[in-house]
Every structure is written in structure tokens, then in C-alpha cells.
Amino acid sequence: MEKILTKDEIEALLSAVADGRIDPDKELARERGGVSNYDLFSSSANKGLVPNLDIVYDSFIRYHRVTMSNQLRKIVEIRKVGARPYKFDDFLMTLPSPVCMGIYKIEPLKGASMLAMDNSLVFAILESVLGGTGTTSNPDFNPDNTRMFTSIELRIMQKIVKAALQDMEKAWAPLLPTKMSLLRMDINPRLVNIVPPEYQVITMELEIQIENITGSMVFAVPYMTVEPIRDKLKNGVQFDMAGVDPKWSQRLSSELAEAPLEIAVEMGHAAITLQELLNLTPGDTIMLDNDIRGDLLVTVGGINKFLGTPGVQRGNKAVQITRCTNREVEL
């Protein structure tokens, strides 16, 4: 005889379903032989498929913060919001409207990738590039603005995207030498098809703040593009090179080259008594212990650096460097 649940048992079962303690689909699948549907694209098993890829974006942030600040002549801050895998079709659904998209290729990897910027960020960039005030009093900074971008605005944004891709090349360099080439600009997500809709893309959202304006920049890279280097990322790659800002190094070298230094040539030494010092008169000669035909010690900032011979150049006393010394000279 078939067992019938009591009223209390039914209420307990409904309560467990409502609380999420029981999944009806799994229970039915178990009754049918243990087979259940499994979404290979959106399941949690696929999260974190590309370990350490965020290190590349950390390097990109360091480079692009300087680049964008110089381009806009304003202080720019960039922060990571987070990485997430999507089906490509689902990712397109998350993009705002209007949106500025740059489709680019990461050579020698296969496939195309995408960089997308929302209207707040685009209008903030355009305002700064075109000499505006860059304040929220401008109606173009209204987040509800749905005006499409003009061809001139897209041309300006194309230069901004190319500069971002150059910084991304530098960020990828310690991992893999790449060439980021912009294929085209677009504003309609329905016309973009870098991979089939069901394929997975790995996204990284960045929050960009230009003074008091905040917008978002999102990178979407197909999983099949980075899959060939997944093991290299998983095993760990030394990104020490990425931590060095080349522009900072150049500025430091330039400043150091202009730093004043004190240079001195020691003609020799002499030891006299205090009585002899008190008895000195104009015309007296003090004999030094160094031969005039020998090398003289040249110090830079108090450090022994060179040896040279004394002479006269254009009426001025001079010394001709004969060789370098890598150790302190004993006198």
C-alpha cells in the first residue's frame, strides 16, 4: 500500500523546500536513477578557471593610472571590482546602454576580446579631452543619459582604447609577449560576436574615478583565448618586472642626472706643528708628500672615484682622468 504523508510531514517538507534545505530537482533526479542536469558554463566549478590572471590586471592598473592621468591632465584612480566568468550571451545582457566597446585581438593567442566602458566614464573622458570643466553640472554626466555617441566621440575614444591596450601589452609582457591590436569600435552589443553565445568569457571590472566622476571599464577575454597559458598561470609566474613603472624609472634617472655633486682633487698631504703654522708668513712654501708627476686622487661626494694628472686647460687649473678606482686609495 502506498505511503501517504501526514499533514505534519507535508508541512515539514514544504518548510524544508522553502528554506533551501531540499532541492526538488535533485530529489527527482535521484528517484529517476541519479541523473541530473549540469550546466558546464555557469556552474560554480568553473569559477576561478584562470588563477593569477588578476595579477595582470594589477600591473595594468599601475600603468594605466599614469597614462590616463597624463591624457586627461586630471588625477585618476583605478580600482578592481572583481573577476567573474559568464556565458558570452549573459555578459552582453549586463552591459549598460549606451556602451562604448573596443574589440581587440591578443596576438599570438587566438580569438578576439572586448573592452567596454559605460556612458559615465566615456562622457567624463570626453569632457576632459575637449577642455570641459569635468564637473557634474554638465548634463552629459547624468547617469540616465541614453544619448548615443557620435562618430567624433568614438574617434576620440578609439585613441583612449589604443592607449589602454598599449598598457595591457606591458602588463602581459612578464607572462607572454603579446601584441594588442584594436579591430574596431562599436556601441551596439547585439552586433558584437567575439565568440558563440554559449561560450564562456572571463571578465574583470575596473572602477575608474576621474576627480568626482566614477565610471566602469570591463575587460572580457574568452576562456579559449587564455586556456593555452592556464598552466603557466597556475604554476605561478614571477611578475617582478611588472612592479616596475618605466616612466617612474625614467623620471628618477633624469632627476638624478641633474643632482649637483662636489668633486675634489687632493694635491697631497703635509704635517706641520702648531708652532710652524703660527709662524707662517706670505711667501712661505709648504712641501706636500705627493710627487707632482704622480697620479692625484679625485673624490666625488667624498668617495674615491678616479685618479688623474694635474694640468692647465684654457687658463684654468684642471685634472686629466687617467683611470677609475673601485676601492679606496690608501694615502
Beta strands, then each sheet from edge to edge (+ up, - down):
strand 1: 76-87
strand 2: 99-107
strand 3: 112-118
strand 4: 179-186
strand 5: 200-210
strand 6: 213-222
strand 7: 263-266
strand 8: 296-300
strand 9: 303-313
strand 10: 316-324
sheet 1: 1+ 5- 6+ 3- 2+ 4-
sheet 2: 7+ 8- 9+ 10-
end
